[in-house]
């Protein structure tokens, strides 16, 4: 039974799964606990009472307790008086994040727990709740394998055991449609799909299965060309036969073609014009022209320009670059992470979708005001779960998707890049080289355009 201090309504809300504060958790653990105002020592009381302070007082506590470096969370300078469902959700999220920061004052990385999480999920049978991902088998393979390989270990370029690698390769092989003539599907006996093909190609590169990639790449090229469509403002690609087209599908087609070394003038003709047309008045990019800018679509569009172009200046001149930079900077929230759209909540997956834009901008020799320190704090103190994996925000569960993209975001916090001057004949996307810092890191360097370790990106260029 709940404490007498909790109303029936509050108790029912707790049963429905609302994130509970420290006091509520203490009460539920010991239903006979006396009034905390009269029974806690000074030390214990300090740990539980801050959830009843004002937000300003909680921030003061946060600054006083912070021992994790030169960043501490601050409040927005203006508090909105008008309340709506959006502002209420933002207030709740902000309070949960502040509480989590107070509970997690240090920057720790639970390496073994994350490695075990990824390996276990790769080899164990998934619960029935994962049936909704039956069309996402290559994606699950990519998210989990990439998460494992991004983490820096004492073994250098570590890999999984041969049995696990064989399981992964067999799973991808079962999704290949007619030896690549129909692309790669999200599952066995399904329709080939550009997004599934993208994830499958990345996975095969991670397992170093160049044999399969070389076998199917010519057929994949023919299939991708068959998906190209002339549309208003230029050319794009549909996701599958009779499917939709947007900046995601275009990005997927370009990534596959560049990594498999099958990029041709026929393939990219008109594509850049269409991508540029997707930039919005805010400065970010939408899925299609004249719609809302979004973090995922913006990443796909901007990364695609790195695949198409060999000259850094060409990208700057093609788009409204100053507006683009401003939109990216505005995505960093007061919590330290990123949101995906204007007036949306922080979400750890945008550590990649927005975070990856930072090294891309920086290699264009442009200043960028995004705070890596703030992002690293959000990742390690809020999104990280000690038992393994990463979550969107407090109150959410860990999952494969957020684990992978948050780890990639952590990599961008730890590494800086420059463009290889010896490779000017290839696209900008394949010229990213990690700068040597000599400092200890939790992660390997990730190519920001492709989302896999830089060492995996040039396997098929010869």
C-alpha positions in Angstrom: 0.0 0.0 0.0 1.2 3.5 -0.6 2.2 6.0 2.1 -0.5 8.2 3.6 1.3 11.1 2.1 0.5 9.9 -1.4 -3.0 10.5 -2.7 -4.9 7.8 -4.4 -4.5 9.7 -7.7 -0.8 9.8 -7.3 -0.7 6.1 -6.4 -2.6 5.2 -9.6 -0.4 7.4 -11.7 2.6 5.5 -10.3 1.0 2.2 -11.2 0.6 3.4 -14.7 4.3 3.9 -15.0 5.2 7.6 -14.4 8.8 8.1 -13.5 8.8 8.2 -9.7 11.0 10.6 -7.7 13.4 9.4 -5.0 10.9 9.8 -2.2 8.3 7.7 -3.9 10.8 4.9 -4.6 11.9 4.9 -1.0 8.3 4.7 0.2 7.4 1.9 -2.1 10.4 -0.1 -1.0 9.3 0.2 2.7 5.6 0.8 3.1 5.9 1.2 6.8 8.5 4.0 6.5 7.8 6.8 9.0 7.5 10.4 7.9 10.8 11.2 6.0 10.8 14.7 7.6 11.4 13.1 11.0 13.3 9.9 10.2 16.2 10.6 7.9 19.7 11.6 8.8 21.1 14.8 7.4 22.9 12.9 4.6 19.9 10.7 3.7 17.5 13.7 3.7 19.8 15.7 1.4 19.5 12.8 -1.2 15.7 12.7 -1.3 14.5 16.2 -0.5 15.6 17.9 -3.6 12.7 16.7 -5.6 10.5 19.0 -3.5 12.6 22.1 -4.1 11.8 24.7 -6.7 13.5 24.3 -10.1 15.9 27.1 -9.4 16.9 25.5 -6.1 17.4 22.1 -7.8 19.7 23.9 -10.4 21.6 25.4 -7.5 22.0 22.0 -6.0 23.1 20.6 -9.3 25.8 23.3 -9.7 27.0 22.7 -6.2 27.2 18.9 -6.5 28.6 18.8 -10.0 32.0 17.2 -10.1 32.1 16.1 -13.8 34.1 18.9 -15.4 33.4 22.4 -16.8 29.7 22.1 -17.7 26.6 22.4 -15.6 23.0 22.6 -16.8 21.3 26.0 -16.8 17.7 27.0 -17.0 16.1 28.8 -19.9 16.4 32.5 -19.4 12.6 33.1 -20.0 9.9 31.1 -18.3 6.8 31.0 -20.5 3.6 31.9 -18.7 1.2 30.3 -21.2 0.7 26.6 -20.5 -0.1 24.0 -23.1 0.3 20.2 -23.4 3.7 21.0 -25.2 5.0 23.2 -22.4 3.8 20.8 -19.7 5.6 17.9 -21.4 8.7 20.1 -21.6 8.5 21.0 -17.9 8.1 17.3 -16.9 11.0 16.3 -19.1 13.2 19.1 -17.8 12.5 18.2 -14.2 13.2 14.5 -14.8 16.5 15.3 -16.4 17.5 17.7 -13.6 16.7 14.9 -11.1 18.7 12.4 -13.1 21.7 14.8 -13.2 21.5 15.1 -9.4 21.4 11.4 -9.0 24.4 10.9 -11.4 27.1 13.5 -10.7 30.0 11.7 -12.5 30.9 10.9 -16.1 31.3 7.1 -16.0 31.1 4.7 -18.9 29.8 1.2 -18.2 31.8 -0.5 -20.9 31.4 -4.2 -20.0 27.6 -3.8 -19.4 27.2 -2.2 -22.9 29.3 -4.9 -24.6 27.3 -7.6 -22.8 24.0 -6.0 -23.7 24.9 -5.9 -27.4 26.2 -9.4 -27.5 23.3 -10.9 -25.6 20.8 -9.3 -27.8 22.6 -10.5 -30.9 22.5 -14.1 -29.8 19.4 -14.5 -27.6 15.8 -15.0 -28.8 13.9 -11.8 -28.7 10.7 -11.4 -26.7 7.3 -11.4 -28.5 7.1 -7.7 -28.2 9.7 -7.4 -30.9 7.4 -8.8 -33.6 6.7 -5.2 -34.7 10.4 -5.2 -35.9 9.9 -8.2 -38.2 10.6 -6.0 -41.2 13.8 -4.6 -39.6 16.1 -7.6 -39.2 19.1 -5.9 -41.0 18.5 -2.8 -38.9 18.7 -4.8 -35.7 21.9 -6.5 -36.8 23.4 -3.1 -37.7 22.4 -1.3 -34.5 23.7 -4.1 -32.2 26.9 -5.0 -34.1 27.8 -1.3 -34.6 27.2 -0.6 -30.9 29.6 -3.4 -30.0 32.3 -2.3 -32.4 32.1 1.4 -31.6 33.1 0.7 -28.0 36.8 1.0 -27.4 38.4 -1.9 -25.7 41.9 -2.9 -24.7 41.9 -5.4 -27.6 42.1 -2.7 -30.2 39.8 -3.6 -33.2 37.8 -6.1 -31.3 35.3 -8.3 -32.9 32.8 -10.9 -31.9 33.3 -14.7 -31.9 33.0 -16.5 -35.3 29.7 -18.1 -34.4 28.1 -14.8 -33.8 29.5 -13.3 -37.0 28.2 -16.3 -38.9 24.7 -15.9 -37.4 24.7 -12.2 -38.5 25.9 -13.0 -42.0 23.3 -15.8 -42.3 20.6 -13.5 -41.2 21.6 -10.9 -43.8 21.9 -13.5 -46.5 18.3 -14.7 -45.8 17.1 -11.2 -46.6 18.8 -10.8 -50.0 16.2 -10.9 -52.8 17.3 -12.7 -56.0 21.0 -12.2 -55.4 20.5 -8.5 -55.1 18.3 -8.0 -58.2 15.5 -7.1 -55.9 17.6 -5.4 -53.2 17.7 -6.6 -49.6 14.5 -6.9 -47.6 13.7 -6.3 -43.9 13.1 -10.0 -43.4 13.0 -13.3 -45.3 10.4 -13.5 -48.1 9.7 -9.7 -47.9 10.1 -7.0 -50.5 13.5 -5.4 -51.1 13.7 -2.0 -49.5 16.4 0.8 -49.8 16.5 1.4 -46.0 16.9 -2.4 -45.3 19.5 -2.6 -48.0 21.4 0.3 -46.5 21.4 -1.4 -43.1 22.4 -4.7 -44.6 25.3 -3.3 -46.5 26.6 -1.5 -43.4 26.3 -4.8 -41.4 28.2 -6.8 -44.1 31.0 -4.2 -44.0 31.1 -4.5 -40.2 31.5 -8.3 -40.4 34.1 -7.8 -43.2 32.0 -10.0 -45.5 33.3 -8.5 -48.8 32.6 -11.7 -50.6 28.9 -11.3 -50.4 29.0 -7.6 -51.2 31.1 -8.2 -54.3 28.8 -10.9 -55.4 25.6 -8.8 -55.3 26.9 -5.2 -55.9 26.3 -5.1 -59.7 22.7 -6.4 -59.2 22.2 -3.9 -56.5 23.3 -1.1 -58.8 20.7 -2.1 -61.4 18.0 -2.3 -58.8 18.9 1.1 -57.3 18.8 2.8 -60.8 15.4 1.2 -61.3 14.2 3.1 -58.2 15.3 6.5 -59.4 12.6 9.0 -60.3 12.5 12.4 -61.9 10.5 14.6 -59.7 9.9 18.3 -59.3 13.2 20.2 -58.7 15.4 17.2 -59.7 15.7 13.4 -59.0 15.2 11.2 -56.0 14.7 7.5 -55.3 11.7 5.6 -54.1 12.2 3.2 -51.2 10.8 0.2 -53.0 8.6 -0.6 -55.9 5.6 1.8 -55.7 7.0 3.3 -52.6 7.6 6.8 -51.2 10.6 9.0 -51.9 12.3 11.5 -49.5 15.7 12.5 -48.3 16.1 9.2 -46.4 15.6 7.1 -49.5 18.0 9.3 -51.4 20.6 9.1 -48.7 20.3 5.3 -48.5 20.8 5.0 -52.3 23.9 7.2 -52.2 25.5 5.5 -49.2 25.1 2.0 -50.8 26.5 3.2 -54.1 29.5 5.0 -52.6 30.5 2.2 -50.2 30.1 -0.4 -52.9 32.0 1.8 -55.4 29.2 1.8 -57.9 28.6 5.5 -58.0 28.0 6.8 -61.6 27.0 10.1 -63.2 23.7 8.4 -64.3 23.0 7.6 -60.7 23.5 11.1 -59.2 22.2 13.2 -62.1 19.7 15.7 -60.7 19.9 14.4 -57.2 21.7 17.4 -55.6 19.2 19.8 -57.1 16.4 17.9 -55.4 18.2 17.7 -52.1 18.9 21.5 -52.0 15.1 22.1 -52.7 14.3 20.3 -49.4 16.0 23.0 -47.3 13.3 25.0 -45.3 13.0 28.6 -44.3 14.4 27.6 -40.8 17.6 26.3 -42.3 17.2 22.6 -41.7 16.0 20.1 -44.3 12.7 18.3 -44.7 11.9 14.9 -46.1 10.4 16.5 -49.2 10.2 20.2 -50.3 7.8 22.6 -48.4 7.5 20.5 -45.2 9.0 20.8 -41.7 12.7 20.6 -41.0 13.7 17.5 -39.1 16.9 16.2 -37.5 16.9 12.9 -39.3 16.0 14.4 -42.7 18.6 17.1 -42.2 21.3 14.6 -41.5 20.3 12.6 -44.6 20.3 15.6 -46.8 23.6 17.2 -45.6 25.4 13.8 -45.5 24.2 13.2 -49.1 25.9 16.4 -50.2 29.2 15.0 -48.8 28.7 11.8 -50.9 28.0 13.7 -54.1 30.6 16.4 -53.8 34.4 16.4 -53.9 34.9 20.1 -53.2 34.1 21.4 -49.7 33.2 24.9 -51.0 30.6 23.5 -53.3 28.5 22.4 -50.4 28.7 25.8 -48.7 27.7 27.5 -51.9 24.8 25.2 -52.7 22.7 25.8 -49.6 21.7 28.6 -47.2 24.6 27.8 -45.0 24.3 30.4 -42.3 20.7 29.4 -41.7 21.7 25.8 -41.6 24.3 26.4 -38.9 21.9 28.4 -36.9 19.2 25.6 -37.1 21.7 23.0 -36.0 22.8 25.1 -33.0 19.2 25.7 -31.9 18.7 21.9 -31.7 20.9 21.7 -28.6 18.6 21.9 -25.6 19.2 23.1 -22.0 19.5 19.5 -20.9 22.7 19.1 -23.0 21.3 16.8 -25.7 19.5 17.6 -28.9 15.9 17.8 -30.1 14.9 16.8 -33.6 12.6 19.7 -34.4 11.6 23.1 -33.1 9.8 23.0 -29.8 10.3 19.2 -29.4 11.8 17.3 -26.4 15.4 16.2 -26.1 16.1 12.7 -27.4 19.4 10.8 -27.2 19.2 9.4 -30.7 19.8 13.0 -32.0 23.3 12.7 -30.5 23.9 11.1 -33.9 21.4 12.7 -36.3 22.4 16.2 -35.1 25.7 15.4 -33.5 27.1 14.0 -36.7 26.6 17.3 -38.4 29.2 18.9 -36.2 32.3 17.2 -37.7 30.9 17.6 -41.2 30.6 21.4 -40.6 34.0 21.5 -39.0 35.9 19.9 -41.9 34.4 22.6 -44.1 36.5 25.0 -42.0 33.5 26.5 -40.5 33.1 27.3 -36.7 30.4 25.4 -34.9 29.0 26.5 -31.5 27.6 23.1 -30.4 28.9 22.0 -27.0 30.5 18.6 -27.0 30.9 18.8 -23.2 27.2 19.3 -22.7 26.3 16.5 -25.1 28.7 14.1 -23.3 27.1 14.9 -20.0 23.6 14.1 -21.3 24.8 10.9 -22.9 26.7 9.6 -19.9 24.7 10.9 -17.0 21.1 10.8 -18.4 20.8 8.5 -21.4 23.2 5.8 -20.2 21.8 2.9 -18.1 24.2 1.2 -15.7 23.0 -2.3 -16.5 23.7 -1.8 -20.2 22.4 0.2 -23.2 21.1 3.7 -23.7 17.7 5.3 -23.6 16.0 8.3 -25.1 15.4 10.2 -21.8 14.5 9.5 -18.2 11.4 7.3 -17.9 12.2 5.4 -21.2 13.6 2.0 -21.6 16.9 1.1 -23.4 16.6 -0.2 -26.9 18.9 -1.2 -29.8 18.2 2.0 -31.8 19.0 4.5 -29.1 22.0 2.5 -27.9 23.7 2.6 -31.3 23.0 6.2 -32.2 23.9 7.5 -28.7 27.2 5.6 -28.8 27.9 7.2 -32.2 27.1 10.6 -30.6 29.5 9.9 -27.8 32.2 9.1 -30.5 31.7 12.6 -32.0 32.2 14.1 -28.5 35.5 12.3 -28.2 37.0 12.7 -31.7 37.7 15.4 -34.2 38.4 15.0 -37.9 40.1 16.5 -40.9 39.8 15.7 -44.6 42.6 13.5 -46.2 44.3 15.8 -48.6 45.7 12.8 -50.5 42.3 11.6 -51.5 40.9 14.7 -53.3 39.8 12.5 -56.2 37.1 10.8 -54.2 33.9 12.1 -52.5 34.2 14.1 -49.3 32.4 11.4 -47.3 35.2 9.0 -47.8 38.0 11.4 -46.8 37.3 11.7 -43.1 40.4 11.1 -41.0 40.5 11.2 -37.2 42.8 13.8 -35.7 45.3 12.3 -33.2 44.6 13.6 -29.7 46.4 11.0 -27.6 43.7 11.2 -24.9 41.9 8.1 -23.6 38.5 7.6 -25.2 35.5 5.3 -24.6 34.8 4.9 -28.3 36.4 4.4 -31.7 36.1 7.1 -34.3 33.0 7.0 -36.5 32.7 8.2 -40.0 30.0 10.9 -39.5 28.4 10.4 -43.0 28.1 6.6 -42.8 27.7 5.9 -39.1 30.3 3.1 -38.9 33.9 3.0 -37.8 36.2 4.9 -40.2 38.2 1.7 -40.7 35.3 0.0 -42.4 34.5 2.6 -45.0 37.0 1.9 -47.8 37.0 -1.8 -48.1 35.6 -1.9 -51.7 37.2 1.2 -53.2 39.8 -0.8 -55.1 
